[in-house]
Amino acid sequence: MFVELGGSQGGINWFVCGTTSLQKQRMSLSEQKENTEHPTLRSEHEHNGALVNPRAVCNGCKRLYRDPKILPCLHTFCSDCIGQLEPFSVSSRSDRAENGEGEAVEQDRLTVTVLCPDCDSEVDIPPSGLGGLSTDHLALDEVFLETLVTNGPLGCDLCGEGRAKSRCDVCCVNLCEFCCQAHRRQKRTASHSVQCLEELKSCGRLRRPVLCSLHPGQELRLFCHPCDLPVCLECAATLHRDHRCCPAHDIIDLHGDSIRELVTVRLRPHMDRLKDSLQKVEVSQEALRARVDATATEVRAFARAYASAVEAHCLSLLHGLEELRVQRRNLLHLQKAQLQQALLDVGVGVEFAERLLSCGSDVEILSAKGVTLRRLTSLAENSYDPHPATVAHDDGSGISFMAREPAGGVEGYPLVGVINSKTVDISKCVIEGEGLQKGSEGQQGHFTLACRDSAGEQVARGGEHVLVSIVHKEKKNRTVEATVVDNSDGSYSVSYTPEEPGAYSVWVCVKAQHVKGSPFLLTVKRKLRRHSGTFHCCSFCSSGGAKEARCGCTGTMPGGFKGCGHGHKGHPRKPHWSCCGSTVEQSECLPQSVLAAVSPRGHLRTVEL
């Protein structure tokens, strides 16, 4: 659907498509209608090298105003600039109007809404088009004053031919030299104040007569109350003859006071509050910016200092690692030298002895026997013969970097990451927990292996190869499965569940070597049999006199009772267990074989009723 709206004075012509009516419009001036008589002003409002009054310049086209119109938001633009705005929305509404015969009829009117280029407010264009918008006469006065100040050409308002030299302050018209003389000669205008235009260049705002658009040359001097608009004399005599029209100067105080009251009583205080709030927001913005900048500076300084601390810590770790490498290397060099010398000495002795035995005669052997035996005995007893556990087969596997371990602080900055160089000394490892010596059949046992270094301190890492083997001492094919859990702190938790009582050997090895005390002796006790009956004085009392109640003791009662009773035959004369007849409350239930041996009736279990 396309809609064309037209105005009465050149008006506004839009073709609006329904699919684009809600698109946000922006000012788009046509470059094809560039008016060479009104060149575009620069952003600094300069014209011919002189500053231009910004109140005389349209913010849309950046030229001096041409037919300035006031939008409902009180922003002024040229009528051509408003006409080139894209519609924001188009709506229709029904209004009642009288036709030529005086009958009221409903008419559908389209309302076009545009966005103000300055404030983005939604403003409605009158149905009559741009002609329905009020003309900004103050902007025209500013244009006139700007033209006057910038030596622009001003024509005579009376004859229109000569160049204006003077201006009548009463009539508000520009006069050429001839019309000025005629103006002074006429009796009606002889007393008017006429000033030279050159003298007015230094004055303030100038007033121009507001002329009627329907009657050119007629000034709007009256105000029609019903229509609420200024009219000229001819309009009052014709179109508004039945309306009450008053001189404008008689009612200006009433309407001016209304505007002045709104401005003074409500809007000025509102402006002050807005300014105060805006100032507070600006102060807050500045404070926020300053605080953020200061915090950012602190963060950067902290990051630089922390990076320096981390770098210093890194250099310290590398230095310590290098010292550790030199220390371990020197130790290995010393061991290597000792082993090489010992190997050389033993090799020389063995070679001499073998050559003596293989090549020497009996006499030669006997003659060299003494010195040879002394040397070989010395080599066998006093030569460097290291135990495998004392030789440091140091391949560097004990050196590791623990990234999450606290490392203290540097210049107040907490750091993490340490070099761990502790190696496990098998002879220093210890085992904690009673589960290493004692156990119970069918119950899980526990003990803990703590790996320590040569200084006796527990290593702070795991990963060692720990082997635990539990074997029955008499039944070699009977083993108990052991579970080893690495706690990653140098300790290892061991758990096992024996299924058979007896003595066991527990082997605990680290790196395929027995720890101190291994193998250990583990004694597993037999599982206690729990009583299934009741610890009572007799079955007659515990069952409430029930004849079917039985007891594991040898007691009997006459009268058809199947259990025991006080003072009757076979009663143990003390409290006892009904399941086995044992008189010890904290005891193990007697087995079936014992019951069969002591009771001719066999094992009789109490029936609890």
C-alpha positions, 0 to 999 in steps of 0.5 A: 500500500502506498500513501501520498500526503500533500501540503498546501505550501509546497507541502510534504510529499511522501510515498510510504511502503507498509513494510518500511514504515517502522524503520527508523528514519534519518535525515537524508538530504537530496544532493540533486536539489543543492541550492547554489544561492545558499551554499553549505556552511562548514561545521564551524559555521563559517561563511566568507571567513566570518563566523555565522550565528548558529541560530540562523543555520539549519542543522539538517542542511547546514545552510541559512534557514529557508522557510523554517518550521517548528516541529512539536519537539520545538526543534526548527528545520527548513521545510525542505529538510522536513519534507525529505525525512523518511516516515517512521510510521503511518497511522489512520484515524477517523475525524468528524467534519462538516460537508458543504451542506452542514452535515457531519461526516466521518473522514479517515485521515492519515497521520505521518510520524517522523523522528526529529533529527536532533532529539530522535523524538517521534513527532506527528506531521499535521494532516495538512502537511508542512503548511500546518507547522508553525513558522519560526519567525525568530529564526527568520529574524536571525537570518535577516540579522546574519544577512545584515551583518555579513553584508548580504544584499537587502532589497527594499520591502516597498518597491522591491527594486532599490537596495535597502539603506534604512529600516523603519522600527515601527513598520519593521520594513527595509527601505531604499533611499527613495522610499525612505524619503517618501516614508518620511513625507507621509503624514501617517509614517512621518513620526516613525523612527527610521535608522540606517542599516549600517548603524543596526549592524552592531544591534541585537535581534531585529523584528520583521513584520509577520505577514499573512500567508493568505493576504500578502502584504497584510501583517498579522495584528489580530488574534482569533480566540476560537481558532487560536491563531493570529490573523490579519485585518482581511482575515478577520473581516472575511474568514473570521467575521463571526469570531471574536478577534482582539488586537495581539498587543491586548492579549499578549500578556495573558498568553505570555504569562502562561508561558512565562509561568510554565517556564519560571515555576516548573521548567526552570526548577526542573532544569536546575534539578536536571543540571544538578543531577547531570553534574553529579553523574558527570562527577561520578563518571569522572570518579569512576574513570579515575578509580578504574584507571588507578585500579588498572595501574595497581593491577599492572604494577602488581602483575609486574611485581608478581612477574618479577617475584615469579622470575626470581623464584624461577631463577632460585629453583634453577640455581638449586637444581644446578647445585643438586646436579653438581652434588649428585654428580660429584657423589657418583664420580666418587663412587665410580672412582672407588669402584674402579680402584677396587675393581683394579686391585681385585683384578690384579690379585685375581690375575696374579693368583690364577697365573700362579696356579696355572703356570707356577710349579709346586715350589713356585706356588709354595714360595709365593704362597705367603704373600699371595694369601696375605694379599688375597685375604686383605682384598677379600676382607678389607677391599671396598665391597659395597652392599647393593643397598648402599650404592646410590644408583642415582638416575635422577628419578628422585628429582621432581618439580611439585608445581602446587606445593607452597614455596613461601613468598618473595617480597610478600608475594606467595609462590608455589612450586618446589624441587623435590630431591628426596629419595627413598632410603629403604632402611629408613622406611617404617610400617605403622598399624596393628594389622601387621602383626594381628588379624582376625579371620574374615575381617579386614586388616590394615597397616600403612607403609611410610617411605622416608629419605636418608634423613628420616623425613617422609618423602612428599611424593608417591610413585614408588614400586611397593610390593606386599605379599602375604603367605601362610607359613604352613600352607605355602599355597595359601596366600592372601591378596593385599591391596596397596593404595598410593596416597601420593604423600609418601605413604601407602595404605595396605589392606587385606582380608584373611580367610583362614586362621594361622601364622602368615609371612608378610613381605613388604618390598620397595624397589624390589628390596625388603624394608627393615624387619621384612618379612613380618609375622602375622597371626590370624585368629579364628573367628569367634562363634556368637551365641544364638540363644538367650542368657537365662536362669532357666527356660521355664522363666525365660519363656514364661512357662512354655512347655515347648521351650528348650535349653542347651543344658542337661536340665529337665522338668516333669510335667511335659516341659522340654526345657530346664527349671530351677532345682530340677535334675540337670540344671547347672544352678546358675545362669547359662546360654540356652543355645549351648548351656555355657555358664560364661556370658562373655564366651564363645558358643560351644561347638556341636561336638562338645554339645553332643558329648555332654548332653545325651539329648543332643543340641536343643535350641530354645524356641522363643515364643 
